[in-house]
Amino acid sequence: MPEPHQSKGRILVVEDEEMVGGLLELWLHKDGYAVQRAASFEQASMWMGKEPFDLVTLDIIMPVVGGMQALRWFREYHPEVGVVMITGMGNINLILESMRLGAYSYVTKPVNMEQLSRELARAMERQRSEARRGQHQRQLEPKLEEQARQLQTAQAGTAAHLKEREGQERLVRCQVENPTSQAVCQTLMEVLHQVLEVEAAVLYQPLPDPERLQAVVAVDRAGQVAQASPPSAQDVSLATQACRDRQAVGRPGAGSAWPLVCHGKVLGVLWIKGLDGTTSGEAYRILGRLSPLAALALWVAEMKETLGSLIRD
């Protein structure tokens, strides 16, 4: 038997007739193939578990497990192996059914060896073409998956960018729609939930005592904006530090605090749950872009209220 790397390919001959099987094996050896013979489906399945094959010649009429049943098994469990059917004359319906099930070709008995060689050569070319296509597909799949991930990331980034732009526009509109400070605070919390989908957030405003803050409004994970409940000492401590230092601070487990500064004055401090432990990352970059707009909206509302009070007086 030629060595696999020296042969034209590896063929498994499945033939229950001893004489026919022997002739096929001898001819295919002489034709340059590495050949293994099986007298039944059971032997064929055993050989398939032991060695790789390029093609199988499969007799349609076999005892116990017939050729059609065996063909279905090959197509299900070894789809990479090409199958050429061998059958007696007059089995045209079985031949057509075998083609429908995925057999490459067929040869009728008594076997014309020259015809067999031609059919096997064509089948081998097809098998190798499909093997190359399958290998290319396997190599392509990770690239396609990576492209899909990149597209998904890009789409998510675009959606996040659009949400941020919408939030920025709402904060800008606050500056020209003559809002009250209370309305600005509510809009700010709504924008915060819309853009960052925060777990929870509270807006504090400084009291005359620079070391004291008042919780004004809060938002929860569901986006519900309401009057803030009494804050914990830890939250207030973090917010007070951000107000005093005029820069964002975060502590693991304690959340993050972000000062809203306009014209050198701290007009509010945002405490946010879920962004604690670091002042880096996309969420902080977004807050860095939103906070000046929020601070300006609060400053405009404060100036309008101050002017309105002066006019009334």
FIMAR-337141 format. One record per residue: residue in one letter; x, y, z of N, C-alpha, C, O in turn. Coordinates in steps of 0.001 Angstrom, whole numbers, padded with zeros to 6 digits, always signed. Example, Ala and Ser with C-alpha at 12.3 -4.5 7.8 and 13.67 -1.06 7.14 Angstrom:
BEGIN
A+013190-005690+007800+012300-004500+007800+013200-003300+007800+014236-003319+008465
S+012850-002250+007080+013670-001060+007140+012900+000030+007870+013409+001138+008039
! end
This chain:
BEGIN
M+000851-001198+000000+000000+000000+000000+000885+001246+000000+001779+001353+000840
P+000656+002218-000945+001457+003423-000931+001252+004205+000368+000178+004157+000967
E+002284+004918+000791+002152+005755+001970+001197+006899+001655+001115+007334+000507
P+000472+007395+002661-000515+008432+002425+000063+009640+001700-000579+010176+000796
H+001292+010091+002085+001828+011290+001473+002368+011026+000076+002678+011972-000648
Q+002490+009739-000329+002959+009399-001660+001797+009083-002589+001991+009016-003803
S+000595+008887-002058-000538+008429-002847-001335+009597-003400-001120+010749-003024
K-002260+009281-004301-003170+010269-004862-004279+010614-003872-005024+011571-004079
G-004384+009848-002816-005406+010077-001802-005734+008773-001098-005308+007697-001516
R-006510+008891-000009-006865+007716+000777-008333+007365+000527-009222+008209+000643
I-008562+006085+000178-009907+005620-000157-010272+004414+000709-009467+003503+000903
L-011493+004430+001221-012044+003292+001929-013060+002608+001013-014065+003212+000637
V-012801+001363+000658-013694+000588-000197-014624-000227+000691-014170-001094+001438
V-015934+000049+000615-016914-000684+001412-017680-001592+000446-018517-001128-000327
E-017382-002884+000504-017940-003847-000454-018024-005209+000212-017025-005750+000686
D-019263-005767+000239-019436-007046+000930-019078-008242+000046-018854-009333+000570
E-019018-008070-001270-018619-009168-002145-017094-009249-002187-016424-008323-002642
E-016566-010356-001711-015129-010519-001553-014393-010312-002870-013387-009603-002903
M-014871-010915-003957-014169-010818-005229-014175-009386-005759-013145-008876-006199
V-015343-008738-005715-015439-007366-006200-014577-006438-005350-013872-005575-005870
G-014645-006629-004046-013841-005783-003161-012363-005944-003408-011616-004965-003408
G-011919-007214-003627-010503-007445-003895-010055-006800-005186-008972-006217-005246
L-010890-006895-006244-010542-006279-007526-010456-004754-007403-009542-004128-007938
L-011416-004175-006694-011389-002721-006495-010128-002292-005745-009467-001321-006112
E-009815-003031-004698-008633-002691-003900-007368-002779-004740-006522-001886-004683
L-007231-003858-005527-006040-004045-006349-005933-002946-007396-004863-002367-007586
W-007038-002659-008076-007020-001637-009122-006663-000256-008560-005864+000475-009146
L-007247+000081-007452-006999+001409-006885-005572+001545-006363-004987+002627-006414
H-005011+000438-005858-003589+000458-005487-002742+000777-006704-001859+001633-006654
K-003018+000085-007792-002245+000291-009014-002464+001698-009563-001589+002256-010225
D-003635+002266-009285-003955+003607-009774-003330+004703-008917-003449+005889-009226
G-002668+004300-007844-001926+005284-007045-002586+005733-005769-002145+006703-005152
Y-003655+005034-005352-004334+005412-004118-003888+004538-002954-003490+003389-003145
A-003958+005088-001756-003813+004293-000535-005204+003778-000180-006127+004572+000002
V-005365+002448-000079-006691+001843+000012-006828+000995+001268-005900+000293+001671
Q-008005+001077+001874-008376+000173+002953-009733-000409+002584-010572+000296+002023
R-009964-001686+002891-011209-002324+002492-012004-002750+003717-011446-003207+004714
A-013334-002587+003618-014252-003021+004672-015352-003843+004019-015881-003461+002975
A-015703-004984+004638-016714-005872+004073-018119-005557+004578-019086-006174+004133
S-018241-004612+005496-019551-004268+006063-019514-002846+006600-018455-002229+006710
F-020689-002347+006929-020758-001011+007515-020041-000978+008865-019389+000010+009203
E-020164-002060+009631-019509-002110+010940-018001-001948+010794-017383-001191+011543
Q-017406-002650+009838-015963-002511+009614-015632-001108+009102-014619-000524+009485
A-016484-000579+008244-016242+000763+007703-016233+001806+008813-015349+002662+008856
S-017212+001738+009709-017259+002713+010803-016059+002564+011720-015567+003546+012276
M-015575+001298+011881-014374+001087+012689-013168+001770+012049-012402+002443+012737
W-012992+001600+010722-011858+002215+010037-011953+003739+010051-010932+004422+010135
M-013155+004269+009971-013319+005723+010002-012893+006305+011344-012461+007455+011426
G-013018+005507+012382-012575+005962+013691-011080+005853+013885-010530+006437+014819
K-010409+005105+013005-008970+004885+013155-008126+005777+012251-007084+006280+012670
E-008578+005976+011003-007748+006650+010013-008555+007701+009255-009777+007599+009151
P-007868+008704+008732-008561+009686+007887-008643+009179+006447-007701+008565+005944
F-009760+009436+005795-009937+009068+004396-010454+010267+003615-011145+011132+004153
D-010104+010297+002336-010601+011348+001456-011922+010941+000816-012861+011733+000738
L-011980+009671+000353-013163+009175-000337-013577+007821+000209-012786+007103+000821
V-014848+007491-000031-015389+006168+000282-016132+005675-000958-016953+006397-001525
T-015840+004438-001377-016707+003807-002373-017659+002916-001599-017240+002099-000778
L-018946+003083-001871-019956+002465-001011-020954+001691-001866-021644+002267-002707
D-021024+000369-001639-021992-000470-002345-023391-000166-001812-023615-000157-000602
I-024323+000080-002723-025689+000394-002287-026355-000807-001629-027033-000664-000611
I-026165-001992-002210-026824-003185-001682-025859-003941-000787-024931-004589-001273
M-026076-003860+000530-025259-004576+001505-026166-005150+002580-027223-004583+002855
P-025773-006277+003201-026594-006859+004275-026521-006043+005561-025614-005233+005749
V-027489-006272+006437-027577-005647+007777-027794-004138+007650-028916-003656+007803
V-026739-003406+007376-026850-001952+007181-026632-001671+005706-025523-001833+005199
G-027675-001254+005020-027582-001013+003593-026790+000231+003243-026472+001057+004099
G-026480+000340+001957-025666+001460+001502-026297+002813+001719-025594+003774+002029
M-027623+002919+001562-028284+004209+001755-028234+004652+003213-028018+005827+003511
Q-028433+003709+004101-028348+004031+005528-026916+004410+005887-026676+005344+006652
A-025959+003656+005311-024546+003980+005556-024210+005356+005009-023456+006098+005639
L-024760+005721+003830-024506+007038+003247-024995+008140+004184-024300+009134+004395
R-026169+007966+004733-026684+008972+005677-025737+009128+006859-025506+010239+007334
W-025195+008021+007328-024256+008068+008467-022995+008824+008081-022516+009658+008849
F-022454+008546+006912-021243+009244+006471-021495+010748+006339-020657+011554+006743
R-022645+011127+005776-022905+012552+005580-023113+013272+006910-022815+014460+007033
E-023627+012546+007907-023848+013181+009207-022583+013262+010035-022299+014304+010627
Y-021807+012168+010090-020665+012105+011003-019327+012360+010325-018351+012679+011004
H-019255+012229+009012-017996+012497+008298-018302+013262+007010-018023+012773+005915
P-018872+014458+007139-019265+015216+005938-018076+015647+005094-018245+016018+003932
E-016873+015603+005665-015684+015999+004907-015217+014927+003941-014361+015193+003098
V-015760+013719+004043-015345+012591+003196-016311+012476+002014-017527+012439+002199
G-015758+012419+000798-016580+012242-000380-017014+010792-000539-016259+009879-000206
V-018242+010569-001053-018780+009217-001194-019143+008976-002661-019865+009766-003270
V-018637+007881-003215-018992+007427-004560-019734+006105-004408-019202+005151-003839
M-020967+006047-004919-021790+004855-004786-021483+003854-005902-021193+004234-007037
I-021554+002554-005549-021412+001475-006528-022653+000613-006445-023026+000146-005369
T-023308+000398-007613-024587-000313-007585-024780-001136-008848-024145-000901-009877
G-025686-002118-008735-026048-002907-009906-026950-002117-010829-027519-001097-010440
M-027075-002593-012049-027941-001944-013027-029403-001997-012552-029804-002926-011852
G-030173-001007-012936-031597-001015-012643-031972-000349-011340-033155-000324-011000
N-031012+000202-010581-031310+000866-009304-031314+002387-009471-030749+003107-008648
I-031952+002873-010538-031909+004302-010828-032532+005148-009724-032033+006231-009421
N-033614+004667-009123-034249+005441-008042-033325+005569-006835-033236+006628-006214
L-032630+004460-006512-031674+004526-005403-030510+005444-005736-030003+006161-004873
I-030092+005414-007000-028991+006289-007411-029394+007759-007259-028634+008569-006729
L-030594+008088-007728-031069+009467-007601-031199+009878-006138-030858+011002-005769
E-031692+008966-005312-031822+009266-003884-030458+009476-003246-030296+010352-002396
S-029466+008669-003656-028116+008821-003090-027512+010170-003480-026824+010795-002673
M-027768+010628-004728-027282+011946-005139-027937+013045-004289-027289+014010-003884
R-029236+012869-004033-029948+013853-003209-029384+013907-001793-029350+014970-001172
L-028941+012756-001285-028397+012688+000072-026952+013171+000165-026410+013310+001261
G-026330+013425-000988-024988+014013-000937-023873+013179-001495-022710+013563-001373
A-024180+012022-002121-023120+011251-002774-022549+012064-003924-023284+012773-004613
Y-021226+011963-004137-020580+012713-005197-020949+012174-006578-021233+012940-007499
S-020943+010848-006710-021117+010231-008017-021501+008773-007811-021717+008333-006682
Y-021589+008009-008932-021890+006576-008830-021263+005835-010006-020992+006410-011061
V-021044+004550-009790-020527+003644-010819-021378+002382-010744-021678+001906-009650
T-021777+001824-011911-022625+000630-011918-021791-000637-012069-020699-000630-012636
K-022343-001717-011542-021731-003033-011707-022262-003689-012980-023416-003458-013341
P-021464-004494-013667-020048-004754-013381-019213-003496-013587-019420-002741-014537
V-018273-003290-012685-017528-002040-012646-016554-001954-013807-015748-002856-014036
N-016645-000843-014537-015653-000501-015554-014545+000263-014836-014751+001387-014376
M-013369-000357-014743-012308+000217-013933-011838+001570-014470-011490+002455-013689
E-011825+001736-015772-011421+003024-016333-012419+004116-015936-012042+005231-015577
Q-013696+003758-016014-014726+004713-015585-014590+005019-014100-014728+006165-013672
L-014315+003967-013315-014134+004168-011879-012999+005147-011604-013124+006036-010761
S-011885+004977-012324-010745+005879-012133-011132+007322-012440-010749+008243-011718
R-011894+007511-013519-012301+008872-013875-013230+009470-012813-013081+010631-012430
E-014187+008665-012346-015122+009164-011336-014415+009489-010032-014729+010483-009377
L-013456+008643-009656-012723+008884-008417-011820+010107-008536-011656+010860-007575
A-011232+010303-009722-010388+011489-009914-011218+012758-009771-010792+013718-009129
R-012435+012756-010386-013315+013922-010255-013779+014093-008800-013839+015207-008280
A-014103+012968-008163-014553+013038-006772-013442+013544-005860-013696+014320-004939
M-012199+013100-006118-011076+013544-005295-010860+015048-005462-010586+015750-004489
E-010983+015537-006688-010819+016975-006934-011905+017763-006199-011630+018802-005598
R-013136+017262-006254-014228+017937-005556-014025+017905-004049-014232+018908-003367
Q-013615+016742-003529-013413+016609-002088-012355+017590-001597-012525+018234-000561
R-011261+017699-002348-010180+018590-001922-010587+020046-002050-010191+020888-001244
S-011388+020337-003081-011889+021700-003215-012782+022061-002031-012683+023158-001481
E-013660+021127-001643-014536+021373-000497-013749+021432+000803-014088+022194+001708
A-012680+020612+000895-011844+020654+002101-011146+021997+002221-011039+022552+003315
R-010663+022530+001078-010024+023842+001110-011039+024926+001479-010745+025846+002241
R-012247+024787+000912-013284+025752+001234-013666+025683+002710-013897+026706+003354
G-013728+024456+003234-014046+024306+004653-012963+024883+005537-013249+025515+006554
Q-011699+024660+005143-010584+025212+005920-010615+026734+005874-010397+027410+006880
H-010893+027263+004668-010984+028720+004538-012112+029270+005409-011974+030316+006045
Q-013238+028538+005424-014366+028966+006241-014018+028959+007719-014374+029877+008458
R-013306+027895+008149-012908+027828+009563-011946+028955+009917-012005+029511+011014
Q-011052+029292+008973-010127+030399+009221-010851+031741+009199-010472+032684+009892
L-011916+031802+008375-012644+033055+008231-013574+033327+009402-013811+034484+009751
E-014102+032273+010009-015094+032436+011068-014600+033304+012226-015323+034201+012659
P-013359+033058+012756-012902+033943+013842-012812+035406+013402-013087+036314+014186
K-012420+035626+012131-012331+037002+011634-013717+037622+011551-013908+038785+011905
L-014692+036830+011076-016056+037337+010993-016622+037618+012381-017320+038610+012592
E-016310+036728+013328-016778+036944+014697-016165+038210+015287-016831+038977+015981
E-014866+038414+014991-014198+039616+015492-014795+040865+014848-015005+041876+015519
Q-015068+040791+013543-015702+041919+012868-017083+042205+013446-017475+043361+013603
A-017826+041124+013764-019145+041295+014364-019034+041967+015731-019831+042839+016078
R-018019+041539+016503-017807+042165+017817-017447+043638+017657-017939+044492+018396
Q-016577+043929+016678-016191+045322+016458-017380+046161+016023-017541+047302+016454
L-018228+045572+015148-019418+046291+014703-020370+046529+015867-020943+047610+016001
Q-020535+045506+016710-021405+045643+017867-020880+046732+018798-021649+047538+019322
T-019550+046745+018999-018932+047765+019850-019132+049151+019250-019440+050115+019950
A-018944+049224+017915-019118+050519+017245-020548+051000+017352-020800+052182+017588
Q-021500+050066+017175-022911+050439+017288-023253+050897+018698-023993+051860+018897
A-022688+050172+019687-022929+050576+021080-022318+051951+021345-022905+052788+022030
G-021112+052166+020780-020461+053460+020945-021260+054578+020293-021372+055674+020841
T-021814+054292+019115-022635+055294+018428-023889+055610+019231-024271+056771+019375
A-024531+054552+019757-025737+054765+020563-025409+055584+021809-026157+056487+022183
A-024270+055254+022455-023870+056000+023647-023575+057458+023292-023925+058371+024040
H-022924+057667+022139-022609+059024+021717-023889+059828+021464-023985+060994+021846
L-024867+059191+020816-026126+059876+020549-026844+060240+021846-027392+061334+021980
K-026832+059294+022809-027468+059591+024097-026775+060763+024781-027425+061627+025369
E-025433+060782+024696-024707+061892+025316-025050+063217+024636-025251+064227+025310
R-025117+063215+023312-025456+064442+022589-026844+064936+022975-027053+066134+023163
E-027792+064010+023093-029139+064389+023506-029127+064998+024903-029815+065983+025175
G-028318+064381+025799-028208+064919+027149-027599+066305+027157-028057+067181+027891
Q-026569+066515+026347-025945+067838+026264-026935+068879+025754-026981+070001+026258
E-027734+068498+024743-028717+069431+024189-029766+069810+025236-030200+070960+025292
R-030171+068847+026062-031157+069155+027111-030572+070152+028114-031270+071060+028564
L-029301+069985+028464-028672+070898+029415-028498+072288+028814-028618+073289+029520
V-028213+072355+027508-028102+073659+026855-029465+074353+026804-029560+075558+027036
R-030521+073587+026499-031861+074184+026451-032260+074761+027805-032982+075754+027886
C-031770+074110+028879-032075+074612+030229-031615+076053+030400-032210+076815+031162
Q-030554+076424+029691-029977+077760+029861-030790+078842+029162-030626+080026+029457
V-031669+078447+028234-032416+079453+027472-033924+079364+027695-034671+080181+027157
E-034378+078408+028462-035814+078221+028653-036309+078799+029969-037411+078480+030415
N-035498+079648+030592-035873+080338+031826-036320+079367+032924-037382+079560+033515
P-035529+078328+033204-035935+077347+034211-035609+077830+035627-034801+078736+035830
T-036251+077208+036571-035891+077413+037964-034724+076488+038314-034426+075546+037579
S-034071+076766+039439-032986+075883+039887-033505+074465+040110-032823+073482+039821
Q-034731+074388+040632-035322+073069+040878-035503+072313+039565-035223+071117+039494
A-035973+073008+038524-036175+072358+037224-034842+071919+036622-034756+070847+036023
V-033797+072746+036778-032475+072379+036271-031964+071139+036987-031416+070232+036360
C-032145+071102+038295-031684+069936+039066-032378+068658+038583-031739+067620+038415
Q-033678+068748+038365-034410+067568+037901-033939+067144+036509-033733+065958+036250
T-033771+068114+035624-033299+067792+034276-031915+067153+034331-031647+066183+033621
L-031041+067694+035170-029696+067137+035301-029741+065678+035715-029006+064861+035160
M-030579+065333+036668-030661+063948+037130-031240+063040+036052-030814+061894+035900
E-032215+063558+035302-032770+062773+034194-031712+062505+033134-031618+061398+032604
V-030913+063527+032827-029833+063366+031839-028801+062364+032336-028294+061543+031572
L-028502+062444+033620-027515+061534+034190-027964+060082+034026-027166+059214+033673
H-029233+059829+034284-029751+058464+034113-029803+058083+032641-029469+056953+032287
Q-030211+058994+031789-030325+058727+030361-028976+058377+029746-028881+057443+028949
V-027946+059109+030107-026638+058946+029461-025824+057827+030088-025232+057019+029373
L-025784+057767+031418-024916+056809+032097-025657+055633+032714-025025+054660+033126
E-026990+055699+032788-027779+054629+033396-027227+054260+034772-026985+053091+035071
V-027038+055277+035592-026420+055097+036901-027316+054269+037811-028536+054232+037650
E-026680+053607+038771-027429+052811+039744-028205+053709+040691-029340+053407+041060
A-027592+054801+041077-028241+055807+041930-027370+057048+041918-026157+056965+041722
A-027990+058198+042127-027231+059446+042167-027979+060459+043020-029206+060433+043108
V-027221+061349+043644-027785+062427+044466-027076+063723+044093-025859+063742+043908
L-027840+064804+043984-027249+066121+043754-027272+066897+045069-028328+067112+045665
Y-026083+067313+045507-025958+068141+046704-025710+069585+046279-025127+069847+045227
Q-026164+070517+047117-025832+071927+046922-025200+072464+048194-025622+072116+049297
P-024177+073322+048042-023480+073855+049231-024377+074788+050040-025190+075534+049495
L-024204+074719+051339-024853+075658+052255-023871+076797+052548-022703+076698+052171
P-024306+077865+053205-023371+078963+053519-022103+078472+054217-021017+079001+053981
D-022240+077482+055059-021064+076858+055678-020396+075972+054620-021000+074989+054190
P-019169+076290+054188-018531+075542+053089-018322+074070+053385-018094+073278+052470
E-018396+073694+054656-018197+072294+055011-019516+071529+055102-019541+070367+055508
R-020625+072199+054716-021922+071537+054809-022601+071538+053442-022527+072507+052686
L-023267+070414+053151-023989+070261+051892-025421+069836+052184-025710+069230+053215
Q-026308+070167+051253-027716+069783+051371-028084+068890+050189-027877+069252+049031
A-028636+067709+050506-029114+066822+049443-030396+067402+048870-031345+067665+049609
V-030430+067605+047541-031546+068293+046901-032451+067334+046153-033664+067326+046366
V-031876+066533+045288-032671+065662+044433-031882+064391+044144-030651+064394+044170
A-032601+063305+043869-031940+062018+043646-032611+061294+042476-033739+061613+042101
V-031897+060313+041904-032443+059470+040853-032036+058028+041147-030927+057777+041618
D-032939+057076+040866-032617+055670+041104-032384+054938+039781-032424+055545+038711
R-032138+053620+039867-031821+052818+038686-032946+052865+037648-032681+052781+036449
A-034188+052998+038094-035326+053025+037185-035523+054395+036536-036405+054567+035695
G-034694+055376+036934-034821+056709+036361-035805+057599+037081-036138+058681+036597
Q-036281+057150+038250-037234+057941+039018-036503+059060+039760-035601+058809+040558
V-036908+060291+039483-036304+061457+040134-037218+061893+041277-038427+062036+041094
A-036636+062102+042451-037431+062483+043620-036558+063279+044573-035341+063372+044413
Q-037222+063852+045572-036474+064565+046613-035553+063583+047308-035944+062458+047618
A-034324+064018+047552-033331+063122+048133-033668+062804+049579-034106+063666+050340
S-033454+061547+049939-033625+061133+051325-032368+061514+052100-031346+061828+051489
P-032420+061493+053414-031232+061853+054189-030036+060999+053796-030130+059772+053833
P-028915+061607+053420-027737+060856+052952-026976+060227+054106-027125+060610+055267
S-026160+059252+053747-025302+058644+054765-024110+059549+055010-023770+060398+054186
A-023478+059349+056169-022311+060161+056517-021182+059937+055516-020432+060863+055207
Q-021056+058706+055005-019997+058391+054043-020205+059144+052732-019258+059675+052152
D-021480+059182+052264-021791+059909+051033-021490+061391+051189-020878+062006+050316
V-021921+061949+052291-021707+063371+052540-020217+063676+052629-019760+064698+052118
S-019460+062796+053274-018018+063002+053412-017349+063046+052042-016475+063879+051802
L-017757+062155+051150-017168+062118+049809-017549+063372+049025-016708+063989+048371
A-018833+063740+049101-019285+064931+048396-018623+066190+048941-018278+067094+048179
T-018447+066248+050240-017800+067409+050859-016353+067525+050404-015865+068627+050153
Q-015665+066391+050296-014278+066412+049824-014201+066917+048382-013323+067710+048045
A-015121+066456+047536-015134+066910+046143-015418+068401+046058-014840+069100+045226
C-016319+068897+046927-016646+070319+046947-015445+071146+047399-015141+072190+046822
R-014769+070663+048437-013619+071387+048989-012444+071389+048014-011800+072418+047813
D-012166+070223+047406-011006+070105+046517-011307+070526+045083-010393+070726+044283
R-012598+070660+044760-013031+071035+043414-012514+070072+042343-012097+070481+041259
Q-012556+068792+042679-012185+067759+041716-012887+066448+042077-013256+066216+043229
A-013054+065621+041086-013760+064358+041294-012973+063446+042211-011746+063380+042141
V-013694+062739+043077-013070+061766+043965-013902+060493+043958-015112+060534+043733
G-013254+059368+044205-013968+058102+044285-013315+057187+045294-012096+057188+045464
R-014142+056408+045957-013635+055428+046927-014358+054109+046687-015570+054096+046473
P-013626+053003+046722-014281+051698+046546-015395+051508+047562-015180+051635+048768
G-016584+051203+047067-017727+050958+047932-018465+052195+048362-019562+052102+048913
A-017872+053386+048115-018497+054625+048570-019051+055446+047423-019717+056453+047662
G-018801+055051+046193-019278+055809+045055-018284+056868+044623-017118+056843+045017
S-018757+057801+043806-017926+058890+043289-018643+060206+043501-019873+060256+043537
A-017875+061268+043640-018443+062611+043794-017804+063528+042773-016590+063496+042572
W-018626+064348+042124-018165+065196+041022-018671+066616+041237-019883+066828+041238
P-017781+067605+041422-018218+068985+041665-018656+069670+040371-018074+069436+039312
L-019680+070513+040459-020164+071298+039331-019734+072737+039581-020300+073428+040429
V-018724+073181+038832-018086+074473+039098-018309+075399+037914-018096+075014+036764
C-018744+076633+038202-018915+077643+037161-018459+078997+037707-018875+079417+038787
H-017604+079667+036947-017060+080970+037356-016433+080900+038751-016589+081814+039561
G-015735+079819+039011-015010+079662+040267-015855+079294+041458-015354+079221+042580
K-017130+079061+041232-018024+078744+042342-018575+077333+042192-019005+076939+041108
V-018562+076568+043298-019156+075231+043297-020656+075386+043500-021114+075801+044566
L-021417+075046+042458-022864+075199+042509-023575+073918+042900-024761+073938+043232
G-022864+072814+042863-023463+071543+043235-022416+070445+043201-021335+070610+042636
V-022754+069338+043809-021883+068162+043795-022747+066945+043492-023759+066707+044152
L-022339+066182+042491-023030+064938+042146-022367+063779+042874-021158+063574+042765
W-023162+063032+043608-022677+061758+044154-023325+060645+043331-024542+060614+043146
I-022488+059740+042847-022962+058691+041946-022522+057331+042464-021349+057122+042772
K-023460+056421+042556-023155+055064+042970-022840+054204+041743-023555+054250+040743
G-021766+053422+041832-021427+052507+040745-020240+052932+039922-019828+052194+039026
L-019665+054108+040190-018486+054565+039457-017316+054780+040403-016417+055574+040125
D-017334+054075+041515-016351+054341+042556-015003+053715+042255-014894+052800+041439
G-013996+054213+042916-012684+053566+042938-011681+054148+041983-010486+053907+042149
T-012101+054899+040994-011139+055432+040028-011713+056677+039382-012931+056846+039331
T-010867+057533+038898-011301+058723+038166-010919+058592+036707-010650+059596+036047
S-010888+057366+036188-010599+057146+034780-011737+056366+034162-012643+055909+034859
G-011688+056220+032876-012723+055462+032197-013690+056350+031456-013748+057561+031668
E-014458+055713+030571-015367+056461+029709-016431+057217+030498-016798+058331+030124
A-016933+056624+031592-017962+057306+032375-017457+058640+032906-018185+059633+032896
Y-016208+058665+033371-015661+059914+033876-015396+060910+032758-015525+062118+032955
R-015027+060411+031590-014834+061316+030456-016167+061956+030056-016217+063140+029721
I-017239+061170+030092-018572+061710+029782-018982+062746+030821-019491+063814+030482
L-018755+062420+032086-019077+063385+033140-018261+064664+032985-018745+065761+033262
G-017024+064509+032542-016186+065685+032304-016754+066591+031220-016549+067805+031247
R-017471+065997+030262-018083+066804+029200-019446+067365+029615-019834+068449+029180
L-020169+066621+030459-021498+067066+030878-021457+068099+032007-022278+069015+032044
S-020510+067950+032915-020528+068778+034121-020421+070279+033844-021108+071046+034520
P-019599+070752+032886-019587+072212+032644-020943+072736+032168-021355+073835+032542
L-021633+071949+031343-022954+072361+030878-023956+072386+032029-024779+073295+032130
A-023874+071360+032906-024769+071307+034065-024489+072478+035006-025415+073114+035509
A-023201+072756+035239-022844+073860+036132-023312+075193+035562-023789+076056+036299
L-023174+075363+034232-023597+076615+033619-025112+076775+033709-025609+077875+033951
A-025848+075674+033512-027304+075737+033622-027720+076126+035040-028647+076917+035217
L-027042+075577+036049-027347+075952+037439-027003+077412+037694-027735+078114+038392
W-025904+077862+037136-025479+079262+037349-026477+080219+036703-026837+081231+037304
V-026933+079907+035472-027903+080765+034783-029197+080825+035582-029762+081903+035766
A-029678+079668+036064-030909+079655+036848-030748+080466+038125-031662+081184+038530
E-029586+080351+038758-029339+081109+039996-029322+082600+039716-029887+083380+040483
M-028671+083011+038611-028616+084440+038271-030008+084985+037973-030353+086087+038400
K-030824+084197+037223-032173+084660+036906-033025+084792+038156-033805+085736+038283
E-032881+083860+039071-033650+083930+040319-033190+085111+041173-034007+085774+041811
T-031882+085372+041185-031354+086506+041952-031861+087822+041363-032288+088721+042087
L-031804+087916+040017-032309+089136+039364-033786+089322+039596-034241+090435+039857
G-034553+088229+039502-035992+088316+039745-036297+088765+041150-037244+089521+041369
S-035511+088313+042108-035713+088728+043509-035409+090208+043668-036120+090908+044389
L-034355+090702+043001-033981+092122+043088-035048+093004+042483-035357+094080+042996
I-035623+092516+041347-036660+093319+040676-037909+093386+041558-038535+094439+041675
R-038263+092270+042169-039448+092261+043031-039264+093164+044227-040201+093820+044682
D-038030+093189+044734-037773+094051+045907-037779+095520+045497-037582+096397+046338
! end
